[in-house]
């Protein structure tokens, strides 16, 4: 079984990722934005639709921060979630849940449907908190 780094290198070879040196300031900005969005998503005064979008955006920022920490970037939004087993050792059910939320986010964005599913939103918030904790364990961005 390939290591996480080998798996990321394989994604690079097939064009799903691009190598780019990580930046501590970019990483910090992504984590801060995610933290702010997660706090707003947890506010029950916000509409369910807003809470879904905020928690999805927070999860995406954190998954991107993890990818950037490892020195990669992607042009495909969904790849940040599919790379989670290799960037944060996230379990298959967890990253697939986020991938499903990505699909639902596209429906909201492009078809105008609203998300009123409170159990889904609550689970997304829980998974996003898990992402925040995992990203926090990465520590400072490695120097090149």
VOKE-178237 format. One record per residue (C-alpha): residue number from 1; residue in one letter; x, y, z. Coordinates in Angstrom, 2 decimals. Example, Ala and Ser with C-alpha at 12.3 -4.5 7.8 and 13.67 -1.06 7.14 Angstrom:
2
<pt nr="1" rest="A" xx="12.30" yy="-4.50" zz="7.80"/>
<pt nr="2" rest="S" xx="13.67" yy="-1.06" zz="7.14"/>
// end
This chain:
144
<pt nr="1" rest="X" xx="0.00" yy="0.00" zz="0.00"/>
<pt nr="2" rest="X" xx="1.47" yy="3.38" zz="-0.98"/>
<pt nr="3" rest="X" xx="2.29" yy="5.95" zz="1.70"/>
<pt nr="4" rest="X" xx="0.30" yy="9.16" zz="1.93"/>
<pt nr="5" rest="X" xx="3.11" yy="11.05" zz="0.20"/>
<pt nr="6" rest="X" xx="3.29" yy="8.46" zz="-2.59"/>
<pt nr="7" rest="X" xx="-0.49" yy="8.72" zz="-3.06"/>
<pt nr="8" rest="X" xx="-0.25" yy="12.51" zz="-3.34"/>
<pt nr="9" rest="X" xx="2.61" yy="12.11" zz="-5.83"/>
<pt nr="10" rest="X" xx="0.44" yy="9.73" zz="-7.88"/>
<pt nr="11" rest="X" xx="-2.34" yy="12.35" zz="-7.96"/>
<pt nr="12" rest="X" xx="0.27" yy="14.85" zz="-9.13"/>
<pt nr="13" rest="X" xx="1.42" yy="12.52" zz="-11.91"/>
<pt nr="14" rest="X" xx="-2.11" yy="12.12" zz="-13.29"/>
<pt nr="15" rest="X" xx="-2.75" yy="15.87" zz="-13.21"/>
<pt nr="16" rest="X" xx="-5.23" yy="15.98" zz="-10.32"/>
<pt nr="17" rest="X" xx="-2.82" yy="18.01" zz="-8.17"/>
<pt nr="18" rest="X" xx="-0.19" yy="20.64" zz="-8.85"/>
<pt nr="19" rest="X" xx="2.93" yy="21.06" zz="-6.73"/>
<pt nr="20" rest="X" xx="3.30" yy="24.47" zz="-5.15"/>
<pt nr="21" rest="X" xx="5.38" yy="25.35" zz="-2.10"/>
<pt nr="22" rest="X" xx="3.18" yy="25.91" zz="0.94"/>
<pt nr="23" rest="X" xx="2.79" yy="29.33" zz="2.51"/>
<pt nr="24" rest="X" xx="2.28" yy="29.79" zz="6.24"/>
<pt nr="25" rest="X" xx="0.27" yy="32.99" zz="5.68"/>
<pt nr="26" rest="X" xx="-2.03" yy="31.28" zz="3.16"/>
<pt nr="27" rest="X" xx="-2.46" yy="28.31" zz="5.51"/>
<pt nr="28" rest="X" xx="-3.25" yy="30.63" zz="8.43"/>
<pt nr="29" rest="X" xx="-5.76" yy="32.59" zz="6.34"/>
<pt nr="30" rest="X" xx="-7.58" yy="29.44" zz="5.26"/>
<pt nr="31" rest="X" xx="-7.80" yy="28.19" zz="8.85"/>
<pt nr="32" rest="X" xx="-8.97" yy="31.57" zz="10.15"/>
<pt nr="33" rest="X" xx="-11.64" yy="31.86" zz="7.45"/>
<pt nr="34" rest="X" xx="-12.79" yy="28.31" zz="8.22"/>
<pt nr="35" rest="X" xx="-12.95" yy="29.02" zz="11.95"/>
<pt nr="36" rest="X" xx="-15.08" yy="32.13" zz="11.35"/>
<pt nr="37" rest="X" xx="-17.43" yy="30.28" zz="9.00"/>
<pt nr="38" rest="X" xx="-17.76" yy="27.34" zz="11.37"/>
<pt nr="39" rest="X" xx="-18.66" yy="29.69" zz="14.25"/>
<pt nr="40" rest="X" xx="-21.34" yy="31.30" zz="12.07"/>
<pt nr="41" rest="X" xx="-22.61" yy="27.88" zz="10.94"/>
<pt nr="42" rest="X" xx="-23.07" yy="26.89" zz="14.58"/>
<pt nr="43" rest="X" xx="-25.33" yy="29.91" zz="15.19"/>
<pt nr="44" rest="X" xx="-28.92" yy="28.60" zz="15.24"/>
<pt nr="45" rest="X" xx="-30.20" yy="32.11" zz="14.45"/>
<pt nr="46" rest="X" xx="-28.92" yy="31.67" zz="10.90"/>
<pt nr="47" rest="X" xx="-31.11" yy="29.89" zz="8.37"/>
<pt nr="48" rest="X" xx="-30.54" yy="26.20" zz="7.73"/>
<pt nr="49" rest="X" xx="-29.47" yy="26.96" zz="4.17"/>
<pt nr="50" rest="X" xx="-26.89" yy="29.50" zz="5.37"/>
<pt nr="51" rest="X" xx="-25.63" yy="27.13" zz="8.05"/>
<pt nr="52" rest="X" xx="-25.12" yy="24.39" zz="5.44"/>
<pt nr="53" rest="X" xx="-23.25" yy="26.72" zz="3.09"/>
<pt nr="54" rest="X" xx="-21.10" yy="28.15" zz="5.89"/>
<pt nr="55" rest="X" xx="-20.19" yy="24.73" zz="7.27"/>
<pt nr="56" rest="X" xx="-19.45" yy="23.37" zz="3.78"/>
<pt nr="57" rest="X" xx="-17.24" yy="26.38" zz="3.01"/>
<pt nr="58" rest="X" xx="-15.43" yy="25.92" zz="6.34"/>
<pt nr="59" rest="X" xx="-14.82" yy="22.23" zz="5.59"/>
<pt nr="60" rest="X" xx="-13.54" yy="23.09" zz="2.11"/>
<pt nr="61" rest="X" xx="-11.15" yy="25.74" zz="3.46"/>
<pt nr="62" rest="X" xx="-9.77" yy="23.28" zz="6.01"/>
<pt nr="63" rest="X" xx="-9.34" yy="20.50" zz="3.44"/>
<pt nr="64" rest="X" xx="-7.58" yy="22.99" zz="1.15"/>
<pt nr="65" rest="X" xx="-5.37" yy="24.14" zz="4.04"/>
<pt nr="66" rest="X" xx="-4.31" yy="20.52" zz="4.60"/>
<pt nr="67" rest="X" xx="-3.55" yy="20.07" zz="0.90"/>
<pt nr="68" rest="X" xx="-1.56" yy="23.31" zz="0.82"/>
<pt nr="69" rest="X" xx="0.35" yy="22.30" zz="3.98"/>
<pt nr="70" rest="X" xx="1.60" yy="19.28" zz="2.02"/>
<pt nr="71" rest="X" xx="2.67" yy="21.50" zz="-0.89"/>
<pt nr="72" rest="X" xx="-0.12" yy="20.83" zz="-3.37"/>
<pt nr="73" rest="X" xx="-3.02" yy="22.65" zz="-4.96"/>
<pt nr="74" rest="X" xx="-5.85" yy="21.55" zz="-7.26"/>
<pt nr="75" rest="X" xx="-8.15" yy="23.17" zz="-9.78"/>
<pt nr="76" rest="X" xx="-10.96" yy="20.77" zz="-8.86"/>
<pt nr="77" rest="X" xx="-12.87" yy="21.69" zz="-5.70"/>
<pt nr="78" rest="X" xx="-13.84" yy="18.10" zz="-4.97"/>
<pt nr="79" rest="X" xx="-10.22" yy="16.90" zz="-4.94"/>
<pt nr="80" rest="X" xx="-9.51" yy="18.58" zz="-1.60"/>
<pt nr="81" rest="X" xx="-11.99" yy="16.14" zz="-0.03"/>
<pt nr="82" rest="X" xx="-10.78" yy="13.12" zz="-1.99"/>
<pt nr="83" rest="X" xx="-7.22" yy="13.86" zz="-0.87"/>
<pt nr="84" rest="X" xx="-8.15" yy="13.86" zz="2.84"/>
<pt nr="85" rest="X" xx="-7.08" yy="10.24" zz="3.45"/>
<pt nr="86" rest="X" xx="-3.59" yy="11.30" zz="2.32"/>
<pt nr="87" rest="X" xx="-3.41" yy="14.79" zz="3.87"/>
<pt nr="88" rest="X" xx="-5.11" yy="14.17" zz="7.23"/>
<pt nr="89" rest="X" xx="-5.61" yy="10.37" zz="7.37"/>
<pt nr="90" rest="X" xx="-9.36" yy="10.99" zz="7.24"/>
<pt nr="91" rest="X" xx="-11.48" yy="7.84" zz="7.04"/>
<pt nr="92" rest="X" xx="-13.28" yy="6.86" zz="3.86"/>
<pt nr="93" rest="X" xx="-16.79" yy="7.37" zz="5.30"/>
<pt nr="94" rest="X" xx="-15.83" yy="10.88" zz="6.48"/>
<pt nr="95" rest="X" xx="-14.34" yy="12.10" zz="3.20"/>
<pt nr="96" rest="X" xx="-17.17" yy="10.51" zz="1.22"/>
<pt nr="97" rest="X" xx="-19.66" yy="12.36" zz="3.42"/>
<pt nr="98" rest="X" xx="-17.87" yy="15.62" zz="2.56"/>
<pt nr="99" rest="X" xx="-17.84" yy="14.64" zz="-1.11"/>
<pt nr="100" rest="X" xx="-21.61" yy="14.12" zz="-0.90"/>
<pt nr="101" rest="X" xx="-21.95" yy="17.56" zz="0.71"/>
<pt nr="102" rest="X" xx="-19.99" yy="18.95" zz="-2.24"/>
<pt nr="103" rest="X" xx="-22.56" yy="17.45" zz="-4.60"/>
<pt nr="104" rest="X" xx="-25.39" yy="18.92" zz="-2.51"/>
<pt nr="105" rest="X" xx="-23.63" yy="22.29" zz="-2.45"/>
<pt nr="106" rest="X" xx="-23.57" yy="22.25" zz="-6.26"/>
<pt nr="107" rest="X" xx="-27.32" yy="21.55" zz="-6.33"/>
<pt nr="108" rest="X" xx="-27.89" yy="24.50" zz="-4.00"/>
<pt nr="109" rest="X" xx="-25.60" yy="26.75" zz="-6.01"/>
<pt nr="110" rest="X" xx="-26.65" yy="25.80" zz="-9.54"/>
<pt nr="111" rest="X" xx="-30.24" yy="24.60" zz="-9.18"/>
<pt nr="112" rest="X" xx="-31.44" yy="26.96" zz="-6.46"/>
<pt nr="113" rest="X" xx="-32.57" yy="24.20" zz="-4.12"/>
<pt nr="114" rest="X" xx="-32.34" yy="24.88" zz="-0.40"/>
<pt nr="115" rest="X" xx="-30.90" yy="22.61" zz="2.27"/>
<pt nr="116" rest="X" xx="-33.32" yy="22.31" zz="5.19"/>
<pt nr="117" rest="X" xx="-31.92" yy="19.01" zz="6.49"/>
<pt nr="118" rest="X" xx="-30.93" yy="19.73" zz="10.11"/>
<pt nr="119" rest="X" xx="-29.39" yy="16.27" zz="10.78"/>
<pt nr="120" rest="X" xx="-27.20" yy="16.69" zz="7.69"/>
<pt nr="121" rest="X" xx="-26.14" yy="20.17" zz="8.78"/>
<pt nr="122" rest="X" xx="-25.35" yy="18.98" zz="12.30"/>
<pt nr="123" rest="X" xx="-23.25" yy="16.10" zz="10.96"/>
<pt nr="124" rest="X" xx="-21.44" yy="18.47" zz="8.60"/>
<pt nr="125" rest="X" xx="-20.63" yy="20.74" zz="11.54"/>
<pt nr="126" rest="X" xx="-19.30" yy="17.76" zz="13.54"/>
<pt nr="127" rest="X" xx="-17.12" yy="16.58" zz="10.65"/>
<pt nr="128" rest="X" xx="-15.89" yy="20.13" zz="10.09"/>
<pt nr="129" rest="X" xx="-14.89" yy="20.34" zz="13.77"/>
<pt nr="130" rest="X" xx="-12.96" yy="17.07" zz="13.26"/>
<pt nr="131" rest="X" xx="-11.22" yy="18.62" zz="10.26"/>
<pt nr="132" rest="X" xx="-10.33" yy="21.71" zz="12.29"/>
<pt nr="133" rest="X" xx="-8.78" yy="19.55" zz="15.01"/>
<pt nr="134" rest="X" xx="-6.85" yy="17.46" zz="12.47"/>
<pt nr="135" rest="X" xx="-5.53" yy="20.55" zz="10.68"/>
<pt nr="136" rest="X" xx="-4.51" yy="21.99" zz="14.05"/>
<pt nr="137" rest="X" xx="-2.40" yy="18.89" zz="14.68"/>
<pt nr="138" rest="X" xx="-0.40" yy="19.51" zz="11.48"/>
<pt nr="139" rest="X" xx="1.58" yy="22.30" zz="13.13"/>
<pt nr="140" rest="X" xx="3.50" yy="24.97" zz="11.24"/>
<pt nr="141" rest="X" xx="3.90" yy="24.67" zz="7.50"/>
<pt nr="142" rest="X" xx="7.11" yy="22.80" zz="6.69"/>
<pt nr="143" rest="X" xx="9.87" yy="24.97" zz="5.26"/>
<pt nr="144" rest="X" xx="11.12" yy="24.16" zz="1.81"/>
// end
